[in-house]
Amino acid sequence: MGALARRTPLRFTTQTLLLQLGVVALVVLLSSAVHAWLTYERLGREAENQALTLARTVASDPAVRAEVQQISAQPGTPPPAELLAGPLMAAAEGARARTGALFVVVTDETGLRLAHPDADRLGERVSTDPSEALSGREVTTRNTGTLGPSAGAKVPVFAPGSSTVVGEVSVGYSTESIGQSLARDIVPIALTAAGALLAGVLVSFLLRHRLRRLTLGLEPEEISTLVHDQVAVLQGVDDGVIGVSADGRISVFNAAARRMLDQPDLAGTAWAAAPVPAPLRDLTRPDATEGDAVEFLAGGRVLVASARKALHGRDDLGWVVMLRDRTELQQLTRQLDAVGTMSTALRAQRHEFANQLHTIAGFMSIGQHQQARDYLARLAATGPLKFPVDQAELLQDPYLQAFLGAKGVEADERGVSLRLGPETLVRGVVIEPHEVTTVLGNLIDNAVNAAVAGSAPDRWVEVEVLDEPGAVGDAGTLHILVGDSGDGLPAGAGGDEPGGTEGVFAEGFTTGGPPPSPGPARAGAGQGLGLALARQLARRRGGDVRVLERGTPGGPGAVFMATLPGTIAGATEDATDNPTEDKSENLAEGDNVV
């Protein structure tokens, strides 16, 4: 009993096969039975109609009508021997022999047999009720008489020239002959049923094979578990997952992918026509290298995508495209680099501060107080920390001071002088440091690269930052201009239009020179995304990043302007001296003030 209880249940495909076979066999059996019954009924009706026709023929024979009238008029029934040799017997037997009927019986008005195939039954009353025929109505019957079961008809016999019923004629065909006819007709029915059953069995096996292939041999419970697990995993991970089936349609588009690409659920959409960035579709080209990662911009995000083939055994299931968001990672990396640079600068300047303190102490010890005050004033002009950035006191925001100071140290290491323009003035506090440093950092990095690649002997980058107060209760706007000593934008870098500059904001363009070939930059390359990302971030806030000057070979180089609304707070208007208003007018006119 324990072994039986532990017996492995039938697989779902086997159960389905057995159920299909049972249904096919039942349908074939019922169809055959119904067809046989309808055939039997048809043969029975044909026998009844044939019997009715023969009975009418015999009953309408003038000789039969006259003989039956004569016998009925006699006071009794003639003896059997006389009836056997009489004309009625001869007419009835002749009709029966010609048509193959089971019997042809003639009776008088009381139902006594005047003609019958069995001579011993002559003069006896018929075994079936003759009342309907004797009342003048024709009837068809199926009953069992002295000669066995039959399908027949009863027709009244009228007196010659009168409507008086003087007898009746009963004709019957054996149901055994109907069964023989049915047996002949049932052979094609049986062959048809067998063929249908065989076709059903074959189709059932083919369906079983296809079902196992479609379900990869999994049971329904396993499929249900896989679906629940897939939903839990795909909707729970932070990475975007896009599944592309072998027929080129999107089968999976999880919530992270919808968020990163800012798209609705695209499941069921053709992959070739899906509204996704072109670098994603390029990953699944037949000639694409599996596993390569591509970095591109989408909706203000820096995304890294890779694609791999999905295989199950030898079956090609399509592609799986993975998306990872590197926007926050790049911001954190930029901040970490700035902090590291500041830390290095602080360690390097610790000794210099000690020397400066010794100098001040020396002035004080010899009584040179005025020289000590002048020396302290020169130190204060460099800002809270001594970075290679002049006029740091124009930036009241400590975040901008630290960030530009760190960038100044980086630029100085590459032989580039980073300086603040004379009209720089920030009186507020930056409230969106991540976006400000992303835009400002990308512009400065590109300018430093251009200065290093330029032909001018004096390499410099000049930055002007100006805040513009917003309406009452609203954050203000930060205006940024960045220029360099490079050779300007290369010819043809701005696109097809004469003098155009939009092309520099395309993915893959760098201010150090155009890429060797158009297309997205490879992940980790670190170039080709800065200007595009800066413009997307600015436009997402209602601002913009544009080119004010293309620059000239030999210098000065290109000038970029960024406008970042809602990023500064605490800026105030000065009624007597409002450089913000004047500077805003210059920026609106597109003047190169760097």
C-alpha positions as CSV (number, residue, x, y, z in Angstrom):
1,M,0.0,0.0,0.0
2,G,2.9,2.4,0.8
3,A,4.4,1.8,-2.6
4,L,1.1,2.5,-4.3
5,A,0.7,5.7,-2.2
6,R,4.1,6.9,-3.3
7,R,3.5,6.1,-6.9
8,T,4.4,9.0,-9.2
9,P,1.3,10.7,-10.7
10,L,0.8,10.8,-14.4
11,R,2.4,13.8,-16.1
12,F,0.1,16.5,-17.3
13,T,0.8,15.9,-20.9
14,T,0.0,12.1,-20.4
15,Q,-3.3,13.0,-18.6
16,T,-4.1,15.4,-21.5
17,L,-3.4,12.7,-24.0
18,L,-5.6,10.1,-22.3
19,L,-8.4,12.6,-21.9
20,Q,-8.2,13.5,-25.6
21,L,-8.2,9.9,-26.6
22,G,-11.2,9.2,-24.3
23,V,-13.1,12.2,-25.8
24,V,-12.3,11.2,-29.4
25,A,-13.4,7.6,-28.7
26,L,-16.6,8.8,-27.1
27,V,-17.4,11.2,-29.9
28,V,-16.7,8.6,-32.5
29,L,-18.8,6.0,-30.7
30,L,-21.8,8.3,-30.2
31,S,-21.5,9.6,-33.8
32,S,-21.5,6.0,-35.1
33,A,-24.4,5.0,-32.9
34,V,-26.5,8.0,-33.9
35,H,-25.6,7.4,-37.6
36,A,-26.6,3.7,-37.3
37,W,-29.9,4.6,-35.6
38,L,-30.7,7.2,-38.2
39,T,-29.9,4.6,-41.0
40,Y,-32.1,2.0,-39.3
41,E,-35.0,4.5,-39.1
42,R,-34.5,5.5,-42.7
43,L,-34.6,1.8,-43.8
44,G,-37.7,1.2,-41.6
45,R,-39.5,4.2,-43.2
46,E,-38.6,3.0,-46.6
47,A,-40.0,-0.5,-45.8
48,E,-43.2,1.0,-44.5
49,N,-43.6,3.2,-47.6
50,Q,-42.9,0.2,-49.8
51,A,-45.5,-1.9,-47.9
52,L,-48.0,0.9,-48.1
53,T,-47.5,1.1,-51.9
54,L,-47.9,-2.6,-52.3
55,A,-51.0,-2.8,-50.1
56,R,-52.6,0.0,-52.1
57,T,-51.9,-1.8,-55.3
58,V,-53.4,-5.1,-54.1
59,A,-56.4,-3.4,-52.5
60,S,-57.2,-1.4,-55.6
61,D,-57.2,-4.5,-57.8
62,P,-60.8,-4.9,-59.2
63,A,-60.6,-8.6,-59.0
64,V,-59.5,-8.5,-55.4
65,R,-62.3,-6.0,-54.5
66,A,-65.0,-8.1,-56.2
67,E,-63.8,-11.4,-54.6
68,V,-63.6,-9.8,-51.1
69,Q,-67.1,-8.3,-51.6
70,Q,-68.5,-11.6,-52.7
71,I,-67.0,-13.5,-49.8
72,S,-68.1,-10.9,-47.3
73,A,-71.7,-11.1,-48.6
74,Q,-71.9,-14.8,-47.9
75,P,-73.1,-15.9,-44.5
76,G,-69.9,-17.4,-43.3
77,T,-66.3,-17.8,-44.3
78,P,-65.3,-20.4,-47.0
79,P,-63.3,-23.3,-45.8
80,P,-59.4,-23.0,-45.8
81,A,-59.1,-25.5,-48.7
82,E,-61.4,-23.3,-50.9
83,L,-59.6,-20.1,-49.9
84,L,-56.2,-21.8,-50.6
85,A,-57.3,-22.5,-54.2
86,G,-59.2,-19.2,-54.6
87,P,-58.2,-16.1,-56.6
88,L,-57.4,-14.0,-53.5
89,M,-54.7,-16.5,-52.4
90,A,-53.2,-16.5,-55.9
91,A,-53.2,-12.6,-56.1
92,A,-51.6,-12.2,-52.7
93,E,-48.9,-14.8,-53.1
94,G,-48.1,-13.4,-56.6
95,A,-47.6,-9.9,-55.2
96,R,-45.5,-11.3,-52.3
97,A,-43.3,-13.3,-54.6
98,R,-42.7,-10.4,-56.9
99,T,-41.8,-7.8,-54.2
100,G,-40.0,-10.0,-51.6
101,A,-42.5,-9.0,-48.9
102,L,-42.7,-11.1,-45.7
103,F,-46.4,-11.4,-46.1
104,V,-49.4,-10.2,-48.1
105,V,-52.7,-10.8,-46.1
106,V,-56.2,-10.2,-47.2
107,T,-59.1,-10.2,-44.7
108,D,-62.9,-9.7,-44.8
109,E,-64.8,-7.0,-43.0
110,T,-64.5,-8.9,-39.7
111,G,-60.7,-9.4,-39.8
112,L,-60.7,-13.1,-40.8
113,R,-57.9,-14.1,-43.1
114,L,-58.9,-14.8,-46.7
115,A,-55.2,-15.0,-48.0
116,H,-52.1,-15.7,-46.0
117,P,-48.6,-17.2,-46.7
118,D,-49.3,-19.9,-44.1
119,A,-52.2,-22.0,-45.3
120,D,-52.9,-23.2,-41.7
121,R,-53.8,-19.6,-40.8
122,L,-56.5,-19.2,-43.4
123,G,-59.9,-18.4,-41.9
124,E,-58.4,-17.3,-38.6
125,R,-58.5,-13.8,-37.2
126,V,-55.5,-11.7,-37.8
127,S,-53.0,-11.3,-34.9
128,T,-52.8,-7.5,-35.1
129,D,-55.7,-5.0,-34.7
130,P,-57.4,-4.4,-38.1
131,S,-59.9,-1.9,-36.8
132,E,-58.2,1.3,-38.2
133,A,-58.0,-0.2,-41.7
134,L,-61.6,-1.5,-41.5
135,S,-62.7,1.9,-40.6
136,G,-61.4,3.3,-43.9
137,R,-57.9,4.6,-42.8
138,E,-54.5,3.6,-44.1
139,V,-51.9,3.0,-41.4
140,T,-48.3,1.9,-41.2
141,T,-47.1,-0.3,-38.4
142,R,-44.1,-2.0,-36.8
143,N,-45.1,-5.0,-34.8
144,T,-44.5,-8.7,-34.4
145,G,-47.0,-11.1,-35.9
146,T,-47.2,-14.8,-36.5
147,L,-44.4,-14.6,-39.1
148,G,-42.1,-12.5,-36.8
149,P,-41.3,-8.8,-36.5
150,S,-42.1,-6.6,-39.5
151,A,-42.6,-3.1,-40.8
152,G,-45.8,-2.9,-42.8
153,A,-49.0,-1.1,-43.8
154,K,-52.8,-1.8,-43.7
155,V,-55.1,-0.5,-46.4
156,P,-58.9,-0.9,-46.5
157,V,-60.6,-2.8,-49.4
158,F,-63.6,-1.0,-50.8
159,A,-66.5,-2.7,-52.6
160,P,-66.5,-2.0,-56.4
161,G,-68.2,1.3,-57.2
162,S,-68.8,2.0,-53.5
163,S,-67.1,3.5,-50.4
164,T,-68.2,0.5,-48.3
165,V,-65.3,-1.2,-46.6
166,V,-65.5,-5.0,-47.3
167,G,-62.0,-6.0,-46.0
168,E,-58.4,-4.9,-45.7
169,V,-55.0,-5.7,-47.1
170,S,-52.0,-6.0,-44.8
171,V,-48.4,-6.1,-46.2
172,G,-45.3,-6.4,-44.2
173,Y,-41.5,-6.6,-44.7
174,S,-39.3,-8.4,-42.3
175,T,-37.1,-6.3,-40.0
176,E,-34.4,-8.9,-40.5
177,S,-34.1,-7.8,-44.1
178,I,-33.9,-4.2,-42.8
179,G,-31.0,-5.4,-40.5
180,Q,-29.3,-7.0,-43.4
181,S,-29.5,-3.7,-45.4
182,L,-28.3,-1.9,-42.3
183,A,-25.3,-4.3,-42.1
184,R,-24.4,-3.5,-45.6
185,D,-24.7,0.2,-45.0
186,I,-22.9,0.1,-41.6
187,V,-19.6,-1.0,-43.2
188,P,-18.7,2.5,-44.6
189,I,-19.9,3.9,-41.3
190,A,-17.6,1.7,-39.4
191,L,-14.7,2.4,-41.7
192,T,-15.4,6.2,-41.3
193,A,-15.5,5.9,-37.5
194,A,-12.3,3.9,-37.5
195,G,-10.6,6.5,-39.7
196,A,-11.9,9.3,-37.5
197,L,-10.6,7.5,-34.4
198,L,-7.2,6.9,-35.9
199,A,-7.0,10.6,-37.0
200,G,-8.0,11.7,-33.5
201,V,-5.4,9.5,-31.9
202,L,-2.7,10.8,-34.3
203,V,-3.7,14.4,-33.6
204,S,-3.7,13.8,-29.9
205,F,-0.2,12.5,-30.0
206,L,0.9,15.5,-32.1
207,L,-0.8,17.9,-29.6
208,R,0.9,16.2,-26.7
209,H,4.3,16.6,-28.4
210,R,3.7,20.3,-29.2
211,L,2.3,20.9,-25.6
212,R,5.5,19.4,-24.1
213,R,7.6,21.5,-26.4
214,L,5.7,24.7,-25.7
215,T,5.9,24.1,-21.9
216,L,9.5,22.9,-22.1
217,G,8.4,19.7,-20.4
218,L,7.2,21.6,-17.3
219,E,4.1,20.7,-15.3
220,P,1.3,23.3,-14.7
221,E,2.3,23.6,-11.1
222,E,5.9,24.3,-12.1
223,I,4.9,26.9,-14.7
224,S,2.7,28.6,-12.1
225,T,5.7,28.7,-9.6
226,L,8.0,30.0,-12.4
227,V,5.6,32.8,-13.2
228,H,5.3,33.9,-9.6
229,D,9.1,33.7,-9.2
230,Q,9.6,35.7,-12.4
231,V,7.2,38.5,-11.3
232,A,8.8,38.6,-7.9
233,V,12.4,38.8,-9.3
234,L,11.8,41.1,-12.3
235,Q,9.7,43.6,-10.3
236,G,12.0,43.5,-7.3
237,V,15.4,44.2,-8.9
238,D,16.7,47.7,-9.4
239,D,18.2,46.8,-12.8
240,G,16.1,47.1,-15.9
241,V,15.3,43.9,-17.7
242,I,14.0,43.7,-21.3
243,G,13.2,40.3,-22.8
244,V,13.0,40.0,-26.6
245,S,11.6,36.7,-27.9
246,A,12.9,34.8,-30.8
247,D,10.2,36.2,-33.1
248,G,11.3,39.8,-32.4
249,R,8.6,40.9,-29.9
250,I,9.1,42.2,-26.3
251,S,8.1,39.6,-23.8
252,V,9.4,41.2,-20.6
253,F,9.6,44.9,-19.7
254,N,9.9,45.2,-15.9
255,A,9.2,48.2,-13.8
256,A,12.8,49.3,-13.5
257,A,13.1,49.4,-17.3
258,R,9.9,51.5,-17.6
259,R,11.3,53.9,-15.0
260,M,14.7,54.3,-16.6
261,L,13.4,54.7,-20.2
262,D,10.3,56.6,-19.1
263,Q,8.1,54.3,-21.2
264,P,4.9,52.4,-20.5
265,D,4.8,48.6,-20.5
266,L,6.0,47.7,-24.0
267,A,5.3,43.9,-23.6
268,G,3.9,42.6,-26.9
269,T,5.4,45.4,-29.0
270,A,7.7,44.6,-31.9
271,W,11.3,45.2,-30.8
272,A,12.3,46.8,-34.1
273,A,9.5,49.4,-33.8
274,A,9.7,49.9,-30.0
275,P,10.3,53.5,-28.8
276,V,13.6,52.7,-27.2
277,P,17.0,54.3,-27.8
278,A,18.9,53.0,-30.9
279,P,21.9,51.7,-28.9
280,L,19.6,49.2,-27.2
281,R,18.4,47.8,-30.6
282,D,22.0,47.7,-31.8
283,L,22.9,45.3,-29.0
284,T,20.6,42.6,-30.5
285,R,21.8,42.9,-34.1
286,P,22.9,39.5,-35.6
287,D,26.5,40.9,-35.9
288,A,26.6,42.3,-32.4
289,T,29.1,40.9,-29.9
290,E,27.3,39.3,-27.0
291,G,28.1,40.7,-23.6
292,D,29.4,44.1,-24.8
293,A,28.2,47.1,-22.6
294,V,27.1,50.3,-24.1
295,E,26.7,53.6,-22.3
296,F,24.1,56.1,-23.5
297,L,21.7,58.8,-22.3
298,A,18.0,58.4,-21.8
299,G,15.7,60.9,-20.1
300,G,18.5,62.7,-18.3
301,R,20.0,59.4,-17.0
302,V,23.3,57.8,-17.9
303,L,22.5,54.1,-18.6
304,V,24.7,51.2,-19.2
305,A,23.1,48.3,-21.2
306,S,24.3,44.9,-22.2
307,A,22.6,42.0,-24.0
308,R,23.0,38.2,-23.9
309,K,21.4,35.4,-25.9
310,A,18.8,33.3,-24.0
311,L,19.1,29.6,-24.8
312,H,17.3,26.5,-23.4
313,G,19.2,23.5,-24.6
314,R,19.4,24.0,-28.4
315,D,16.3,26.3,-28.5
316,D,16.9,30.0,-29.2
317,L,14.6,31.9,-26.8
318,G,15.7,35.4,-27.9
319,W,17.7,38.1,-26.1
320,V,17.8,39.5,-22.5
321,V,18.8,43.2,-22.3
322,M,20.0,44.5,-18.9
323,L,19.9,48.2,-18.0
324,R,21.9,49.8,-15.1
325,D,21.5,53.4,-14.0
326,R,24.9,55.1,-13.5
327,T,23.7,58.6,-13.0
328,E,23.9,58.6,-9.3
329,L,27.2,56.7,-9.4
330,Q,28.7,59.4,-11.7
331,Q,27.5,62.1,-9.3
332,L,29.0,60.4,-6.3
333,T,32.2,59.7,-8.2
334,R,32.5,63.3,-9.1
335,Q,31.9,64.4,-5.5
336,L,34.4,61.8,-4.3
337,D,37.0,63.0,-6.7
338,A,36.4,66.6,-5.5
339,V,36.7,65.6,-1.9
340,G,39.9,63.6,-2.7
341,T,41.4,66.5,-4.5
342,M,40.6,68.9,-1.7
343,S,42.1,66.4,0.8
344,T,45.3,66.2,-1.2
345,A,45.4,70.0,-1.5
346,L,44.9,70.4,2.2
347,R,47.7,67.9,3.0
348,A,50.0,69.7,0.5
349,Q,49.2,73.1,2.0
350,R,49.6,72.1,5.6
351,H,53.3,72.8,5.4
352,E,52.7,76.0,3.5
353,F,50.3,77.2,6.3
354,A,53.0,76.4,8.8
355,N,55.5,78.5,6.9
356,Q,53.1,81.4,6.6
357,L,52.5,81.3,10.4
358,H,56.2,81.3,11.0
359,T,56.5,84.4,8.7
360,I,53.8,86.2,10.5
361,A,55.4,85.3,13.8
362,G,58.7,86.7,12.5
363,F,57.1,90.0,11.5
364,M,55.5,90.3,14.9
365,S,58.7,89.5,16.8
366,I,60.7,92.2,15.0
367,G,57.9,94.8,15.3
368,Q,56.9,94.9,11.6
369,H,53.1,95.0,12.4
370,Q,52.1,96.8,9.1
371,Q,54.0,94.2,7.0
372,A,52.2,91.4,9.0
373,R,48.8,93.0,8.2
374,D,49.6,93.4,4.5
375,Y,50.8,89.7,4.4
376,L,47.5,88.6,6.0
377,A,45.5,90.6,3.5
378,R,47.2,88.9,0.6
379,L,46.4,85.5,2.2
380,A,42.7,86.4,2.7
381,A,42.3,87.3,-1.0
382,T,42.7,83.7,-2.0
383,G,39.5,82.7,0.0
384,P,39.0,80.3,2.9
385,L,41.5,77.8,1.4
386,K,44.4,78.5,-0.9
387,F,43.4,76.9,-4.2
388,P,44.8,78.0,-7.6
389,V,41.6,80.0,-8.2
390,D,41.8,83.7,-7.9
391,Q,38.9,85.8,-6.5
392,A,37.3,83.0,-4.6
393,E,35.7,85.5,-2.3
394,L,33.2,86.3,-5.1
395,L,31.5,82.9,-4.3
396,Q,29.7,83.1,-1.0
397,D,28.5,79.6,-1.4
398,P,31.0,77.2,0.3
399,Y,30.0,74.3,-2.0
400,L,30.9,76.2,-5.1
401,Q,34.2,77.4,-3.5
402,A,35.2,73.9,-2.6
403,F,34.2,72.5,-6.0
404,L,35.9,75.1,-8.1
405,G,38.9,74.9,-5.9
406,A,39.2,71.2,-6.4
407,K,38.7,71.6,-10.1
408,G,41.5,74.3,-10.0
409,V,43.9,71.8,-8.4
410,E,43.0,69.2,-11.1
411,A,43.5,71.7,-13.9
412,D,46.8,72.9,-12.4
413,E,48.1,69.4,-12.5
414,R,47.5,69.3,-16.2
415,G,49.1,72.6,-16.8
416,V,45.9,74.6,-17.1
417,S,45.1,77.7,-15.1
418,L,41.5,77.8,-13.8
419,R,40.3,81.3,-13.0
420,L,37.1,83.1,-12.2
421,G,35.8,85.9,-14.5
422,P,35.7,89.5,-13.2
423,E,31.9,89.5,-13.2
424,T,31.5,86.4,-11.1
425,L,29.1,87.0,-8.2
426,V,27.2,84.4,-6.2
427,R,25.4,85.8,-3.1
428,G,23.1,82.9,-2.5
429,V,23.4,79.3,-1.5
430,V,23.2,76.4,-3.9
431,I,20.2,74.1,-3.1
432,E,20.7,71.6,-5.9
433,P,24.4,70.8,-5.6
434,H,24.2,67.5,-7.5
435,E,22.8,68.9,-10.7
436,V,24.9,72.1,-10.4
437,T,28.2,70.2,-10.0
438,T,27.2,67.8,-12.8
439,V,26.6,70.6,-15.3
440,L,29.5,72.8,-14.1
441,G,31.9,69.9,-13.8
442,N,31.2,68.6,-17.3
443,L,31.7,72.0,-18.8
444,I,34.9,72.6,-16.9
445,D,36.3,69.1,-17.8
446,N,35.5,69.7,-21.5
447,A,37.1,73.1,-21.4
448,V,40.3,71.7,-19.7
449,N,40.5,69.0,-22.3
450,A,40.1,71.6,-25.1
451,A,42.8,73.8,-23.5
452,V,45.2,70.9,-23.2
453,A,44.6,69.9,-26.9
454,G,44.8,73.6,-28.1
455,S,47.8,75.2,-29.7
456,A,48.0,78.3,-27.5
457,P,51.1,78.4,-25.3
458,D,49.1,79.9,-22.4
459,R,46.5,77.3,-21.3
460,W,43.6,78.6,-19.2
461,V,40.0,78.1,-18.4
462,E,37.8,80.9,-17.3
463,V,34.6,80.5,-15.4
464,E,31.9,83.1,-14.6
465,V,29.1,82.2,-12.3
466,L,26.3,84.6,-11.6
467,D,23.1,84.2,-9.6
468,E,19.8,85.8,-10.5
469,P,17.1,86.1,-7.7
470,G,13.8,84.5,-8.4
471,A,10.3,85.7,-7.5
472,V,9.3,86.0,-3.9
473,G,9.3,82.5,-2.4
474,D,11.0,80.9,-5.4
475,A,14.5,79.8,-5.9
476,G,16.8,81.8,-8.2
477,T,18.6,81.0,-11.4
478,L,22.3,80.2,-11.7
479,H,24.1,81.4,-14.9
480,I,27.4,79.7,-15.8
481,L,29.8,80.7,-18.6
482,V,32.9,78.6,-19.3
483,G,35.6,79.5,-21.9
484,D,39.0,78.1,-22.7
485,S,42.2,78.8,-24.6
486,G,41.7,76.0,-27.0
487,D,41.3,76.0,-30.8
488,G,37.5,76.2,-30.7
489,L,35.0,73.8,-32.1
490,P,36.3,71.9,-35.1
491,A,34.8,72.5,-38.5
492,G,31.7,70.4,-39.1
493,A,31.2,69.6,-35.5
494,G,28.0,71.5,-35.2
495,G,26.0,69.5,-37.7
496,D,24.9,70.1,-41.3
497,E,23.6,73.6,-40.9
498,P,26.1,76.5,-41.6
499,G,27.4,77.8,-38.3
500,G,25.3,75.3,-36.3
501,T,26.3,74.1,-32.9
502,E,23.6,71.5,-32.0
503,G,25.9,68.7,-33.1
504,V,28.2,69.2,-30.2
505,F,25.5,68.0,-27.8
506,A,25.1,64.7,-29.5
507,E,26.3,61.6,-27.7
508,G,29.8,60.7,-28.6
509,F,31.1,64.3,-29.2
510,T,34.0,65.7,-27.1
511,T,35.5,69.2,-27.1
512,G,38.9,67.6,-27.5
513,G,37.8,66.6,-31.0
514,P,35.1,64.5,-32.8
515,P,35.0,60.8,-32.2
516,P,36.5,58.5,-34.8
517,S,33.0,57.3,-35.7
518,P,29.5,58.3,-34.7
519,G,27.7,56.3,-32.1
520,P,27.4,55.8,-28.4
521,A,30.5,55.8,-26.3
522,R,31.5,52.5,-24.7
523,A,30.9,52.0,-21.1
524,G,33.7,53.3,-19.0
525,A,35.2,55.4,-21.8
526,G,34.4,58.6,-19.9
527,Q,33.9,60.7,-23.0
528,G,31.1,61.6,-25.3
529,L,28.3,62.0,-22.7
530,G,29.2,65.2,-20.7
531,L,27.7,67.9,-22.9
532,A,24.6,65.8,-23.7
533,L,24.0,65.0,-20.1
534,A,24.5,68.6,-19.0
535,R,22.0,69.8,-21.5
536,Q,19.4,67.2,-20.6
537,L,19.7,68.1,-16.9
538,A,19.4,71.8,-17.6
539,R,16.4,71.4,-19.9
540,R,14.7,69.2,-17.4
541,R,14.8,72.1,-15.0
542,G,13.5,74.6,-17.6
543,G,17.0,75.9,-18.5
544,D,19.4,75.1,-21.2
545,V,23.1,74.7,-22.2
546,R,24.2,76.3,-25.5
547,V,27.3,77.5,-27.3
548,L,27.8,81.3,-27.2
549,E,31.1,81.3,-29.3
550,R,32.6,78.6,-31.5
551,G,36.1,80.0,-30.9
552,T,39.0,80.3,-33.4
553,P,42.1,78.3,-34.1
554,G,44.9,79.4,-31.9
555,G,42.5,80.7,-29.2
556,P,40.4,81.8,-27.6
557,G,38.3,78.7,-27.7
558,A,34.6,78.0,-27.5
559,V,32.4,79.6,-24.9
560,F,29.5,77.6,-23.3
561,M,26.6,79.0,-21.3
562,A,24.4,77.1,-18.9
563,T,21.2,78.3,-17.3
564,L,19.9,76.4,-14.2
565,P,16.6,77.7,-12.8
566,G,15.6,76.9,-9.3
567,T,19.1,76.0,-8.1
568,I,20.1,79.0,-5.9
569,A,18.4,80.4,-2.7
570,G,19.1,83.5,-0.6
571,A,20.3,85.8,-3.5
572,T,19.2,89.4,-2.9
573,E,18.8,92.5,-5.1
574,D,21.1,95.4,-4.5
575,A,19.4,98.7,-5.4
576,T,22.6,100.6,-5.7
577,D,24.7,98.1,-7.5
578,N,22.9,95.3,-9.3
579,P,25.4,93.4,-11.5
580,T,23.0,90.6,-11.9
581,E,20.6,92.7,-14.0
582,D,23.5,94.0,-16.2
583,K,25.0,90.6,-16.5
584,S,21.7,88.9,-17.4
585,E,21.3,91.4,-20.2
586,N,24.7,90.5,-21.5
587,L,23.9,86.8,-21.4
588,A,20.6,87.3,-23.2
589,E,22.4,89.2,-25.9
590,G,24.9,86.3,-26.3
591,D,28.0,88.4,-25.7
592,N,31.3,86.6,-25.1
593,V,32.1,88.0,-21.7
594,V,34.7,85.4,-20.8
